[in-house]
Amino acid sequence: MVASMIVREEVPEDIGSIFEVTAKAFATLDISDKREPYVIEALRHAGALSLSLVAVFDGRVIGHVAFSPVAVSDGTEGWFGLGPLSVHPAYPRRGVGTALVREGLARLQSLGAAGCCLVGHPTYYVRFGFMNAPGLNVEGVPPEYLFAMPFKGEVPKGVVTFHEAFEV
């Protein structure tokens, strides 16, 4: 873990740094279409950025995670999507992403969320308690990349639709 790193909610002064960190984090990933920083901006502009946390070290933003509401076709309410999650490439494998995810999930639970889902790497998110959820899907996404974590009740069944900001 990066010593003396803090995780807190974003403030307006963080917006440029969030864009920069997100762009750098996804710049070399083959699975990325490089839209991630624009997704965050679009979520913020639409008022759909329900929770936006930054990791700050030595006065600089070195990581960010976004949470936004999702719709589930079975009518289940209170579910959120995690993502994008970004860590500055200068801070790999130092617990930045882990701290952001854990804090974000704890805050969602304290707000009364029913659960959280995401599209992500098959081996990364299981350590937080996320699992593949048979019966839950996102159009165009292979099932091994969709993960869910119920905070209360069961995992819903149906199609998950992320906010339209993800289409920017």
Chimera marker file (.cmm) of the C-alpha trace (Angstrom):
<marker_set name="trace">
<marker id="1" x="0.000" y="0.000" z="0.000" r="1" g="1" b="0" radius="0.5"/>
<marker id="2" x="1.169" y="3.492" z="-0.774" r="1" g="1" b="0" radius="0.5"/>
<marker id="3" x="2.063" y="4.991" z="2.609" r="1" g="1" b="0" radius="0.5"/>
<marker id="4" x="0.044" y="8.047" z="3.641" r="1" g="1" b="0" radius="0.5"/>
<marker id="5" x="-2.384" y="7.697" z="0.724" r="1" g="1" b="0" radius="0.5"/>
<marker id="6" x="-5.898" y="8.903" z="1.437" r="1" g="1" b="0" radius="0.5"/>
<marker id="7" x="-9.150" y="8.012" z="-0.305" r="1" g="1" b="0" radius="0.5"/>
<marker id="8" x="-11.797" y="10.712" z="-0.413" r="1" g="1" b="0" radius="0.5"/>
<marker id="9" x="-14.671" y="11.993" z="-2.526" r="1" g="1" b="0" radius="0.5"/>
<marker id="10" x="-13.695" y="14.077" z="-5.523" r="1" g="1" b="0" radius="0.5"/>
<marker id="11" x="-13.809" y="17.856" z="-5.308" r="1" g="1" b="0" radius="0.5"/>
<marker id="12" x="-14.060" y="20.197" z="-8.319" r="1" g="1" b="0" radius="0.5"/>
<marker id="13" x="-10.301" y="20.815" z="-8.264" r="1" g="1" b="0" radius="0.5"/>
<marker id="14" x="-9.740" y="17.076" z="-8.909" r="1" g="1" b="0" radius="0.5"/>
<marker id="15" x="-11.595" y="16.915" z="-12.240" r="1" g="1" b="0" radius="0.5"/>
<marker id="16" x="-8.587" y="17.624" z="-14.476" r="1" g="1" b="0" radius="0.5"/>
<marker id="17" x="-6.407" y="15.181" z="-12.544" r="1" g="1" b="0" radius="0.5"/>
<marker id="18" x="-9.089" y="12.490" z="-12.735" r="1" g="1" b="0" radius="0.5"/>
<marker id="19" x="-9.217" y="12.894" z="-16.517" r="1" g="1" b="0" radius="0.5"/>
<marker id="20" x="-5.416" y="12.686" z="-16.758" r="1" g="1" b="0" radius="0.5"/>
<marker id="21" x="-5.040" y="9.673" z="-14.456" r="1" g="1" b="0" radius="0.5"/>
<marker id="22" x="-7.820" y="7.814" z="-16.240" r="1" g="1" b="0" radius="0.5"/>
<marker id="23" x="-6.379" y="8.539" z="-19.684" r="1" g="1" b="0" radius="0.5"/>
<marker id="24" x="-2.917" y="7.358" z="-18.603" r="1" g="1" b="0" radius="0.5"/>
<marker id="25" x="-4.275" y="4.259" z="-16.858" r="1" g="1" b="0" radius="0.5"/>
<marker id="26" x="-6.095" y="3.062" z="-19.972" r="1" g="1" b="0" radius="0.5"/>
<marker id="27" x="-3.606" y="4.301" z="-22.607" r="1" g="1" b="0" radius="0.5"/>
<marker id="28" x="-1.780" y="0.998" z="-23.017" r="1" g="1" b="0" radius="0.5"/>
<marker id="29" x="-4.645" y="-1.440" z="-22.439" r="1" g="1" b="0" radius="0.5"/>
<marker id="30" x="-5.624" y="-3.312" z="-25.587" r="1" g="1" b="0" radius="0.5"/>
<marker id="31" x="-9.150" y="-3.880" z="-24.235" r="1" g="1" b="0" radius="0.5"/>
<marker id="32" x="-9.724" y="-0.120" z="-23.928" r="1" g="1" b="0" radius="0.5"/>
<marker id="33" x="-11.154" y="2.112" z="-26.629" r="1" g="1" b="0" radius="0.5"/>
<marker id="34" x="-9.695" y="5.101" z="-24.716" r="1" g="1" b="0" radius="0.5"/>
<marker id="35" x="-13.159" y="6.556" z="-23.936" r="1" g="1" b="0" radius="0.5"/>
<marker id="36" x="-12.941" y="6.042" z="-20.168" r="1" g="1" b="0" radius="0.5"/>
<marker id="37" x="-12.079" y="9.649" z="-19.191" r="1" g="1" b="0" radius="0.5"/>
<marker id="38" x="-14.939" y="10.883" z="-21.366" r="1" g="1" b="0" radius="0.5"/>
<marker id="39" x="-17.336" y="8.405" z="-19.747" r="1" g="1" b="0" radius="0.5"/>
<marker id="40" x="-16.551" y="9.901" z="-16.344" r="1" g="1" b="0" radius="0.5"/>
<marker id="41" x="-17.084" y="13.421" z="-17.685" r="1" g="1" b="0" radius="0.5"/>
<marker id="42" x="-20.405" y="12.396" z="-19.260" r="1" g="1" b="0" radius="0.5"/>
<marker id="43" x="-21.567" y="10.711" z="-16.035" r="1" g="1" b="0" radius="0.5"/>
<marker id="44" x="-20.660" y="13.835" z="-14.070" r="1" g="1" b="0" radius="0.5"/>
<marker id="45" x="-22.402" y="16.123" z="-16.580" r="1" g="1" b="0" radius="0.5"/>
<marker id="46" x="-25.555" y="13.956" z="-16.527" r="1" g="1" b="0" radius="0.5"/>
<marker id="47" x="-25.672" y="13.939" z="-12.729" r="1" g="1" b="0" radius="0.5"/>
<marker id="48" x="-25.207" y="10.169" z="-12.777" r="1" g="1" b="0" radius="0.5"/>
<marker id="49" x="-21.833" y="10.017" z="-11.039" r="1" g="1" b="0" radius="0.5"/>
<marker id="50" x="-23.295" y="8.728" z="-7.782" r="1" g="1" b="0" radius="0.5"/>
<marker id="51" x="-19.968" y="8.211" z="-6.067" r="1" g="1" b="0" radius="0.5"/>
<marker id="52" x="-16.592" y="9.436" z="-7.297" r="1" g="1" b="0" radius="0.5"/>
<marker id="53" x="-13.577" y="8.655" z="-5.137" r="1" g="1" b="0" radius="0.5"/>
<marker id="54" x="-9.957" y="9.652" z="-5.585" r="1" g="1" b="0" radius="0.5"/>
<marker id="55" x="-6.787" y="8.239" z="-4.091" r="1" g="1" b="0" radius="0.5"/>
<marker id="56" x="-4.420" y="11.057" z="-3.174" r="1" g="1" b="0" radius="0.5"/>
<marker id="57" x="-0.720" y="10.667" z="-2.390" r="1" g="1" b="0" radius="0.5"/>
<marker id="58" x="1.649" y="13.523" z="-1.722" r="1" g="1" b="0" radius="0.5"/>
<marker id="59" x="-1.049" y="15.996" z="-2.759" r="1" g="1" b="0" radius="0.5"/>
<marker id="60" x="-1.629" y="14.381" z="-6.170" r="1" g="1" b="0" radius="0.5"/>
<marker id="61" x="-4.510" y="12.278" z="-7.463" r="1" g="1" b="0" radius="0.5"/>
<marker id="62" x="-3.074" y="8.840" z="-8.286" r="1" g="1" b="0" radius="0.5"/>
<marker id="63" x="-6.290" y="6.866" z="-8.660" r="1" g="1" b="0" radius="0.5"/>
<marker id="64" x="-10.025" y="7.175" z="-9.212" r="1" g="1" b="0" radius="0.5"/>
<marker id="65" x="-13.151" y="5.039" z="-9.142" r="1" g="1" b="0" radius="0.5"/>
<marker id="66" x="-16.639" y="5.905" z="-10.370" r="1" g="1" b="0" radius="0.5"/>
<marker id="67" x="-19.987" y="4.406" z="-9.375" r="1" g="1" b="0" radius="0.5"/>
<marker id="68" x="-23.225" y="5.090" z="-11.240" r="1" g="1" b="0" radius="0.5"/>
<marker id="69" x="-26.749" y="3.638" z="-11.154" r="1" g="1" b="0" radius="0.5"/>
<marker id="70" x="-27.630" y="0.765" z="-13.457" r="1" g="1" b="0" radius="0.5"/>
<marker id="71" x="-31.005" y="-0.439" z="-14.685" r="1" g="1" b="0" radius="0.5"/>
<marker id="72" x="-31.910" y="-4.125" z="-14.465" r="1" g="1" b="0" radius="0.5"/>
<marker id="73" x="-34.594" y="-5.460" z="-16.787" r="1" g="1" b="0" radius="0.5"/>
<marker id="74" x="-36.327" y="-7.395" z="-13.986" r="1" g="1" b="0" radius="0.5"/>
<marker id="75" x="-37.117" y="-4.077" z="-12.275" r="1" g="1" b="0" radius="0.5"/>
<marker id="76" x="-34.683" y="-4.533" z="-9.394" r="1" g="1" b="0" radius="0.5"/>
<marker id="77" x="-33.705" y="-1.148" z="-7.986" r="1" g="1" b="0" radius="0.5"/>
<marker id="78" x="-30.774" y="0.153" z="-5.981" r="1" g="1" b="0" radius="0.5"/>
<marker id="79" x="-27.978" y="-1.411" z="-8.020" r="1" g="1" b="0" radius="0.5"/>
<marker id="80" x="-24.877" y="0.464" z="-9.104" r="1" g="1" b="0" radius="0.5"/>
<marker id="81" x="-22.125" y="-0.093" z="-11.620" r="1" g="1" b="0" radius="0.5"/>
<marker id="82" x="-18.471" y="0.181" z="-10.686" r="1" g="1" b="0" radius="0.5"/>
<marker id="83" x="-16.218" y="1.751" z="-13.260" r="1" g="1" b="0" radius="0.5"/>
<marker id="84" x="-14.080" y="3.034" z="-14.613" r="1" g="1" b="0" radius="0.5"/>
<marker id="85" x="-11.400" y="2.244" z="-12.037" r="1" g="1" b="0" radius="0.5"/>
<marker id="86" x="-8.095" y="3.957" z="-12.773" r="1" g="1" b="0" radius="0.5"/>
<marker id="87" x="-4.657" y="3.904" z="-11.168" r="1" g="1" b="0" radius="0.5"/>
<marker id="88" x="-1.795" y="6.059" z="-12.424" r="1" g="1" b="0" radius="0.5"/>
<marker id="89" x="0.747" y="3.774" z="-14.152" r="1" g="1" b="0" radius="0.5"/>
<marker id="90" x="3.515" y="4.993" z="-11.803" r="1" g="1" b="0" radius="0.5"/>
<marker id="91" x="1.732" y="3.243" z="-8.876" r="1" g="1" b="0" radius="0.5"/>
<marker id="92" x="1.071" y="-0.338" z="-10.011" r="1" g="1" b="0" radius="0.5"/>
<marker id="93" x="0.332" y="-3.132" z="-7.540" r="1" g="1" b="0" radius="0.5"/>
<marker id="94" x="0.556" y="-0.867" z="-4.495" r="1" g="1" b="0" radius="0.5"/>
<marker id="95" x="-3.003" y="-1.241" z="-3.234" r="1" g="1" b="0" radius="0.5"/>
<marker id="96" x="-4.390" y="1.924" z="-4.804" r="1" g="1" b="0" radius="0.5"/>
<marker id="97" x="-7.136" y="0.171" z="-6.774" r="1" g="1" b="0" radius="0.5"/>
<marker id="98" x="-7.906" y="-2.117" z="-3.852" r="1" g="1" b="0" radius="0.5"/>
<marker id="99" x="-8.325" y="0.826" z="-1.484" r="1" g="1" b="0" radius="0.5"/>
<marker id="100" x="-10.603" y="2.642" z="-3.934" r="1" g="1" b="0" radius="0.5"/>
<marker id="101" x="-12.824" y="-0.392" z="-4.532" r="1" g="1" b="0" radius="0.5"/>
<marker id="102" x="-13.101" y="-1.318" z="-0.849" r="1" g="1" b="0" radius="0.5"/>
<marker id="103" x="-13.949" y="2.242" z="0.198" r="1" g="1" b="0" radius="0.5"/>
<marker id="104" x="-16.428" y="2.643" z="-2.644" r="1" g="1" b="0" radius="0.5"/>
<marker id="105" x="-18.245" y="-0.575" z="-1.799" r="1" g="1" b="0" radius="0.5"/>
<marker id="106" x="-18.395" y="0.359" z="1.878" r="1" g="1" b="0" radius="0.5"/>
<marker id="107" x="-19.852" y="3.766" z="1.025" r="1" g="1" b="0" radius="0.5"/>
<marker id="108" x="-22.429" y="2.254" z="-1.345" r="1" g="1" b="0" radius="0.5"/>
<marker id="109" x="-23.544" y="-0.129" z="1.392" r="1" g="1" b="0" radius="0.5"/>
<marker id="110" x="-23.828" y="2.708" z="3.900" r="1" g="1" b="0" radius="0.5"/>
<marker id="111" x="-26.044" y="4.566" z="1.413" r="1" g="1" b="0" radius="0.5"/>
<marker id="112" x="-28.409" y="1.576" z="1.302" r="1" g="1" b="0" radius="0.5"/>
<marker id="113" x="-27.500" y="0.255" z="-2.143" r="1" g="1" b="0" radius="0.5"/>
<marker id="114" x="-28.830" y="-3.199" z="-2.977" r="1" g="1" b="0" radius="0.5"/>
<marker id="115" x="-25.723" y="-4.262" z="-4.856" r="1" g="1" b="0" radius="0.5"/>
<marker id="116" x="-23.003" y="-3.495" z="-7.345" r="1" g="1" b="0" radius="0.5"/>
<marker id="117" x="-22.016" y="-4.956" z="-10.696" r="1" g="1" b="0" radius="0.5"/>
<marker id="118" x="-19.249" y="-4.350" z="-13.196" r="1" g="1" b="0" radius="0.5"/>
<marker id="119" x="-17.648" y="-5.456" z="-16.403" r="1" g="1" b="0" radius="0.5"/>
<marker id="120" x="-14.034" y="-6.262" z="-15.690" r="1" g="1" b="0" radius="0.5"/>
<marker id="121" x="-11.070" y="-8.611" z="-15.647" r="1" g="1" b="0" radius="0.5"/>
<marker id="122" x="-12.053" y="-12.150" z="-14.612" r="1" g="1" b="0" radius="0.5"/>
<marker id="123" x="-9.372" y="-12.527" z="-11.935" r="1" g="1" b="0" radius="0.5"/>
<marker id="124" x="-9.223" y="-9.044" z="-10.374" r="1" g="1" b="0" radius="0.5"/>
<marker id="125" x="-12.635" y="-8.456" z="-8.826" r="1" g="1" b="0" radius="0.5"/>
<marker id="126" x="-13.357" y="-11.846" z="-7.211" r="1" g="1" b="0" radius="0.5"/>
<marker id="127" x="-11.090" y="-10.953" z="-4.284" r="1" g="1" b="0" radius="0.5"/>
<marker id="128" x="-13.587" y="-8.261" z="-3.268" r="1" g="1" b="0" radius="0.5"/>
<marker id="129" x="-16.480" y="-10.734" z="-3.239" r="1" g="1" b="0" radius="0.5"/>
<marker id="130" x="-17.728" y="-10.169" z="-6.782" r="1" g="1" b="0" radius="0.5"/>
<marker id="131" x="-18.913" y="-13.259" z="-8.613" r="1" g="1" b="0" radius="0.5"/>
<marker id="132" x="-20.167" y="-14.193" z="-12.019" r="1" g="1" b="0" radius="0.5"/>
<marker id="133" x="-23.935" y="-14.146" z="-11.862" r="1" g="1" b="0" radius="0.5"/>
<marker id="134" x="-25.811" y="-16.639" z="-14.034" r="1" g="1" b="0" radius="0.5"/>
<marker id="135" x="-29.001" y="-15.029" z="-15.234" r="1" g="1" b="0" radius="0.5"/>
<marker id="136" x="-27.529" y="-11.542" z="-15.269" r="1" g="1" b="0" radius="0.5"/>
<marker id="137" x="-26.023" y="-10.180" z="-18.466" r="1" g="1" b="0" radius="0.5"/>
<marker id="138" x="-24.950" y="-7.112" z="-20.392" r="1" g="1" b="0" radius="0.5"/>
<marker id="139" x="-25.577" y="-7.098" z="-24.108" r="1" g="1" b="0" radius="0.5"/>
<marker id="140" x="-22.389" y="-7.755" z="-26.057" r="1" g="1" b="0" radius="0.5"/>
<marker id="141" x="-20.336" y="-8.743" z="-22.992" r="1" g="1" b="0" radius="0.5"/>
<marker id="142" x="-19.130" y="-12.337" z="-22.496" r="1" g="1" b="0" radius="0.5"/>
<marker id="143" x="-20.504" y="-13.683" z="-19.191" r="1" g="1" b="0" radius="0.5"/>
<marker id="144" x="-17.050" y="-14.274" z="-17.708" r="1" g="1" b="0" radius="0.5"/>
<marker id="145" x="-16.497" y="-10.476" z="-17.647" r="1" g="1" b="0" radius="0.5"/>
<marker id="146" x="-19.714" y="-9.552" z="-15.812" r="1" g="1" b="0" radius="0.5"/>
<marker id="147" x="-19.554" y="-9.593" z="-12.018" r="1" g="1" b="0" radius="0.5"/>
<marker id="148" x="-22.087" y="-8.815" z="-9.310" r="1" g="1" b="0" radius="0.5"/>
<marker id="149" x="-22.128" y="-8.409" z="-5.547" r="1" g="1" b="0" radius="0.5"/>
<marker id="150" x="-25.429" y="-8.217" z="-3.694" r="1" g="1" b="0" radius="0.5"/>
<marker id="151" x="-25.394" y="-6.195" z="-0.481" r="1" g="1" b="0" radius="0.5"/>
<marker id="152" x="-28.887" y="-7.325" z="0.428" r="1" g="1" b="0" radius="0.5"/>
<marker id="153" x="-31.157" y="-9.846" z="-1.186" r="1" g="1" b="0" radius="0.5"/>
<marker id="154" x="-30.253" y="-11.834" z="-4.255" r="1" g="1" b="0" radius="0.5"/>
<marker id="155" x="-28.488" y="-11.024" z="-7.477" r="1" g="1" b="0" radius="0.5"/>
<marker id="156" x="-31.152" y="-9.845" z="-9.923" r="1" g="1" b="0" radius="0.5"/>
<marker id="157" x="-31.892" y="-11.688" z="-13.148" r="1" g="1" b="0" radius="0.5"/>
<marker id="158" x="-32.036" y="-9.995" z="-16.504" r="1" g="1" b="0" radius="0.5"/>
<marker id="159" x="-30.167" y="-7.495" z="-18.601" r="1" g="1" b="0" radius="0.5"/>
<marker id="160" x="-28.063" y="-4.808" z="-16.920" r="1" g="1" b="0" radius="0.5"/>
<marker id="161" x="-27.969" y="-1.461" z="-18.670" r="1" g="1" b="0" radius="0.5"/>
<marker id="162" x="-25.260" y="0.989" z="-17.703" r="1" g="1" b="0" radius="0.5"/>
<marker id="163" x="-25.927" y="4.725" z="-18.006" r="1" g="1" b="0" radius="0.5"/>
<marker id="164" x="-25.943" y="6.093" z="-21.547" r="1" g="1" b="0" radius="0.5"/>
<marker id="165" x="-22.740" y="7.996" z="-20.689" r="1" g="1" b="0" radius="0.5"/>
<marker id="166" x="-20.891" y="4.746" z="-21.340" r="1" g="1" b="0" radius="0.5"/>
<marker id="167" x="-21.754" y="5.176" z="-25.028" r="1" g="1" b="0" radius="0.5"/>
<marker id="168" x="-19.800" y="8.443" z="-25.492" r="1" g="1" b="0" radius="0.5"/>
<link id1="1" id2="2" r="1" g="1" b="0" radius="0.2"/>
<link id1="2" id2="3" r="1" g="1" b="0" radius="0.2"/>
<link id1="3" id2="4" r="1" g="1" b="0" radius="0.2"/>
<link id1="4" id2="5" r="1" g="1" b="0" radius="0.2"/>
<link id1="5" id2="6" r="1" g="1" b="0" radius="0.2"/>
<link id1="6" id2="7" r="1" g="1" b="0" radius="0.2"/>
<link id1="7" id2="8" r="1" g="1" b="0" radius="0.2"/>
<link id1="8" id2="9" r="1" g="1" b="0" radius="0.2"/>
<link id1="9" id2="10" r="1" g="1" b="0" radius="0.2"/>
<link id1="10" id2="11" r="1" g="1" b="0" radius="0.2"/>
<link id1="11" id2="12" r="1" g="1" b="0" radius="0.2"/>
<link id1="12" id2="13" r="1" g="1" b="0" radius="0.2"/>
<link id1="13" id2="14" r="1" g="1" b="0" radius="0.2"/>
<link id1="14" id2="15" r="1" g="1" b="0" radius="0.2"/>
<link id1="15" id2="16" r="1" g="1" b="0" radius="0.2"/>
<link id1="16" id2="17" r="1" g="1" b="0" radius="0.2"/>
<link id1="17" id2="18" r="1" g="1" b="0" radius="0.2"/>
<link id1="18" id2="19" r="1" g="1" b="0" radius="0.2"/>
<link id1="19" id2="20" r="1" g="1" b="0" radius="0.2"/>
<link id1="20" id2="21" r="1" g="1" b="0" radius="0.2"/>
<link id1="21" id2="22" r="1" g="1" b="0" radius="0.2"/>
<link id1="22" id2="23" r="1" g="1" b="0" radius="0.2"/>
<link id1="23" id2="24" r="1" g="1" b="0" radius="0.2"/>
<link id1="24" id2="25" r="1" g="1" b="0" radius="0.2"/>
<link id1="25" id2="26" r="1" g="1" b="0" radius="0.2"/>
<link id1="26" id2="27" r="1" g="1" b="0" radius="0.2"/>
<link id1="27" id2="28" r="1" g="1" b="0" radius="0.2"/>
<link id1="28" id2="29" r="1" g="1" b="0" radius="0.2"/>
<link id1="29" id2="30" r="1" g="1" b="0" radius="0.2"/>
<link id1="30" id2="31" r="1" g="1" b="0" radius="0.2"/>
<link id1="31" id2="32" r="1" g="1" b="0" radius="0.2"/>
<link id1="32" id2="33" r="1" g="1" b="0" radius="0.2"/>
<link id1="33" id2="34" r="1" g="1" b="0" radius="0.2"/>
<link id1="34" id2="35" r="1" g="1" b="0" radius="0.2"/>
<link id1="35" id2="36" r="1" g="1" b="0" radius="0.2"/>
<link id1="36" id2="37" r="1" g="1" b="0" radius="0.2"/>
<link id1="37" id2="38" r="1" g="1" b="0" radius="0.2"/>
<link id1="38" id2="39" r="1" g="1" b="0" radius="0.2"/>
<link id1="39" id2="40" r="1" g="1" b="0" radius="0.2"/>
<link id1="40" id2="41" r="1" g="1" b="0" radius="0.2"/>
<link id1="41" id2="42" r="1" g="1" b="0" radius="0.2"/>
<link id1="42" id2="43" r="1" g="1" b="0" radius="0.2"/>
<link id1="43" id2="44" r="1" g="1" b="0" radius="0.2"/>
<link id1="44" id2="45" r="1" g="1" b="0" radius="0.2"/>
<link id1="45" id2="46" r="1" g="1" b="0" radius="0.2"/>
<link id1="46" id2="47" r="1" g="1" b="0" radius="0.2"/>
<link id1="47" id2="48" r="1" g="1" b="0" radius="0.2"/>
<link id1="48" id2="49" r="1" g="1" b="0" radius="0.2"/>
<link id1="49" id2="50" r="1" g="1" b="0" radius="0.2"/>
<link id1="50" id2="51" r="1" g="1" b="0" radius="0.2"/>
<link id1="51" id2="52" r="1" g="1" b="0" radius="0.2"/>
<link id1="52" id2="53" r="1" g="1" b="0" radius="0.2"/>
<link id1="53" id2="54" r="1" g="1" b="0" radius="0.2"/>
<link id1="54" id2="55" r="1" g="1" b="0" radius="0.2"/>
<link id1="55" id2="56" r="1" g="1" b="0" radius="0.2"/>
<link id1="56" id2="57" r="1" g="1" b="0" radius="0.2"/>
<link id1="57" id2="58" r="1" g="1" b="0" radius="0.2"/>
<link id1="58" id2="59" r="1" g="1" b="0" radius="0.2"/>
<link id1="59" id2="60" r="1" g="1" b="0" radius="0.2"/>
<link id1="60" id2="61" r="1" g="1" b="0" radius="0.2"/>
<link id1="61" id2="62" r="1" g="1" b="0" radius="0.2"/>
<link id1="62" id2="63" r="1" g="1" b="0" radius="0.2"/>
<link id1="63" id2="64" r="1" g="1" b="0" radius="0.2"/>
<link id1="64" id2="65" r="1" g="1" b="0" radius="0.2"/>
<link id1="65" id2="66" r="1" g="1" b="0" radius="0.2"/>
<link id1="66" id2="67" r="1" g="1" b="0" radius="0.2"/>
<link id1="67" id2="68" r="1" g="1" b="0" radius="0.2"/>
<link id1="68" id2="69" r="1" g="1" b="0" radius="0.2"/>
<link id1="69" id2="70" r="1" g="1" b="0" radius="0.2"/>
<link id1="70" id2="71" r="1" g="1" b="0" radius="0.2"/>
<link id1="71" id2="72" r="1" g="1" b="0" radius="0.2"/>
<link id1="72" id2="73" r="1" g="1" b="0" radius="0.2"/>
<link id1="73" id2="74" r="1" g="1" b="0" radius="0.2"/>
<link id1="74" id2="75" r="1" g="1" b="0" radius="0.2"/>
<link id1="75" id2="76" r="1" g="1" b="0" radius="0.2"/>
<link id1="76" id2="77" r="1" g="1" b="0" radius="0.2"/>
<link id1="77" id2="78" r="1" g="1" b="0" radius="0.2"/>
<link id1="78" id2="79" r="1" g="1" b="0" radius="0.2"/>
<link id1="79" id2="80" r="1" g="1" b="0" radius="0.2"/>
<link id1="80" id2="81" r="1" g="1" b="0" radius="0.2"/>
<link id1="81" id2="82" r="1" g="1" b="0" radius="0.2"/>
<link id1="82" id2="83" r="1" g="1" b="0" radius="0.2"/>
<link id1="83" id2="84" r="1" g="1" b="0" radius="0.2"/>
<link id1="84" id2="85" r="1" g="1" b="0" radius="0.2"/>
<link id1="85" id2="86" r="1" g="1" b="0" radius="0.2"/>
<link id1="86" id2="87" r="1" g="1" b="0" radius="0.2"/>
<link id1="87" id2="88" r="1" g="1" b="0" radius="0.2"/>
<link id1="88" id2="89" r="1" g="1" b="0" radius="0.2"/>
<link id1="89" id2="90" r="1" g="1" b="0" radius="0.2"/>
<link id1="90" id2="91" r="1" g="1" b="0" radius="0.2"/>
<link id1="91" id2="92" r="1" g="1" b="0" radius="0.2"/>
<link id1="92" id2="93" r="1" g="1" b="0" radius="0.2"/>
<link id1="93" id2="94" r="1" g="1" b="0" radius="0.2"/>
<link id1="94" id2="95" r="1" g="1" b="0" radius="0.2"/>
<link id1="95" id2="96" r="1" g="1" b="0" radius="0.2"/>
<link id1="96" id2="97" r="1" g="1" b="0" radius="0.2"/>
<link id1="97" id2="98" r="1" g="1" b="0" radius="0.2"/>
<link id1="98" id2="99" r="1" g="1" b="0" radius="0.2"/>
<link id1="99" id2="100" r="1" g="1" b="0" radius="0.2"/>
<link id1="100" id2="101" r="1" g="1" b="0" radius="0.2"/>
<link id1="101" id2="102" r="1" g="1" b="0" radius="0.2"/>
<link id1="102" id2="103" r="1" g="1" b="0" radius="0.2"/>
<link id1="103" id2="104" r="1" g="1" b="0" radius="0.2"/>
<link id1="104" id2="105" r="1" g="1" b="0" radius="0.2"/>
<link id1="105" id2="106" r="1" g="1" b="0" radius="0.2"/>
<link id1="106" id2="107" r="1" g="1" b="0" radius="0.2"/>
<link id1="107" id2="108" r="1" g="1" b="0" radius="0.2"/>
<link id1="108" id2="109" r="1" g="1" b="0" radius="0.2"/>
<link id1="109" id2="110" r="1" g="1" b="0" radius="0.2"/>
<link id1="110" id2="111" r="1" g="1" b="0" radius="0.2"/>
<link id1="111" id2="112" r="1" g="1" b="0" radius="0.2"/>
<link id1="112" id2="113" r="1" g="1" b="0" radius="0.2"/>
<link id1="113" id2="114" r="1" g="1" b="0" radius="0.2"/>
<link id1="114" id2="115" r="1" g="1" b="0" radius="0.2"/>
<link id1="115" id2="116" r="1" g="1" b="0" radius="0.2"/>
<link id1="116" id2="117" r="1" g="1" b="0" radius="0.2"/>
<link id1="117" id2="118" r="1" g="1" b="0" radius="0.2"/>
<link id1="118" id2="119" r="1" g="1" b="0" radius="0.2"/>
<link id1="119" id2="120" r="1" g="1" b="0" radius="0.2"/>
<link id1="120" id2="121" r="1" g="1" b="0" radius="0.2"/>
<link id1="121" id2="122" r="1" g="1" b="0" radius="0.2"/>
<link id1="122" id2="123" r="1" g="1" b="0" radius="0.2"/>
<link id1="123" id2="124" r="1" g="1" b="0" radius="0.2"/>
<link id1="124" id2="125" r="1" g="1" b="0" radius="0.2"/>
<link id1="125" id2="126" r="1" g="1" b="0" radius="0.2"/>
<link id1="126" id2="127" r="1" g="1" b="0" radius="0.2"/>
<link id1="127" id2="128" r="1" g="1" b="0" radius="0.2"/>
<link id1="128" id2="129" r="1" g="1" b="0" radius="0.2"/>
<link id1="129" id2="130" r="1" g="1" b="0" radius="0.2"/>
<link id1="130" id2="131" r="1" g="1" b="0" radius="0.2"/>
<link id1="131" id2="132" r="1" g="1" b="0" radius="0.2"/>
<link id1="132" id2="133" r="1" g="1" b="0" radius="0.2"/>
<link id1="133" id2="134" r="1" g="1" b="0" radius="0.2"/>
<link id1="134" id2="135" r="1" g="1" b="0" radius="0.2"/>
<link id1="135" id2="136" r="1" g="1" b="0" radius="0.2"/>
<link id1="136" id2="137" r="1" g="1" b="0" radius="0.2"/>
<link id1="137" id2="138" r="1" g="1" b="0" radius="0.2"/>
<link id1="138" id2="139" r="1" g="1" b="0" radius="0.2"/>
<link id1="139" id2="140" r="1" g="1" b="0" radius="0.2"/>
<link id1="140" id2="141" r="1" g="1" b="0" radius="0.2"/>
<link id1="141" id2="142" r="1" g="1" b="0" radius="0.2"/>
<link id1="142" id2="143" r="1" g="1" b="0" radius="0.2"/>
<link id1="143" id2="144" r="1" g="1" b="0" radius="0.2"/>
<link id1="144" id2="145" r="1" g="1" b="0" radius="0.2"/>
<link id1="145" id2="146" r="1" g="1" b="0" radius="0.2"/>
<link id1="146" id2="147" r="1" g="1" b="0" radius="0.2"/>
<link id1="147" id2="148" r="1" g="1" b="0" radius="0.2"/>
<link id1="148" id2="149" r="1" g="1" b="0" radius="0.2"/>
<link id1="149" id2="150" r="1" g="1" b="0" radius="0.2"/>
<link id1="150" id2="151" r="1" g="1" b="0" radius="0.2"/>
<link id1="151" id2="152" r="1" g="1" b="0" radius="0.2"/>
<link id1="152" id2="153" r="1" g="1" b="0" radius="0.2"/>
<link id1="153" id2="154" r="1" g="1" b="0" radius="0.2"/>
<link id1="154" id2="155" r="1" g="1" b="0" radius="0.2"/>
<link id1="155" id2="156" r="1" g="1" b="0" radius="0.2"/>
<link id1="156" id2="157" r="1" g="1" b="0" radius="0.2"/>
<link id1="157" id2="158" r="1" g="1" b="0" radius="0.2"/>
<link id1="158" id2="159" r="1" g="1" b="0" radius="0.2"/>
<link id1="159" id2="160" r="1" g="1" b="0" radius="0.2"/>
<link id1="160" id2="161" r="1" g="1" b="0" radius="0.2"/>
<link id1="161" id2="162" r="1" g="1" b="0" radius="0.2"/>
<link id1="162" id2="163" r="1" g="1" b="0" radius="0.2"/>
<link id1="163" id2="164" r="1" g="1" b="0" radius="0.2"/>
<link id1="164" id2="165" r="1" g="1" b="0" radius="0.2"/>
<link id1="165" id2="166" r="1" g="1" b="0" radius="0.2"/>
<link id1="166" id2="167" r="1" g="1" b="0" radius="0.2"/>
<link id1="167" id2="168" r="1" g="1" b="0" radius="0.2"/>
</marker_set>
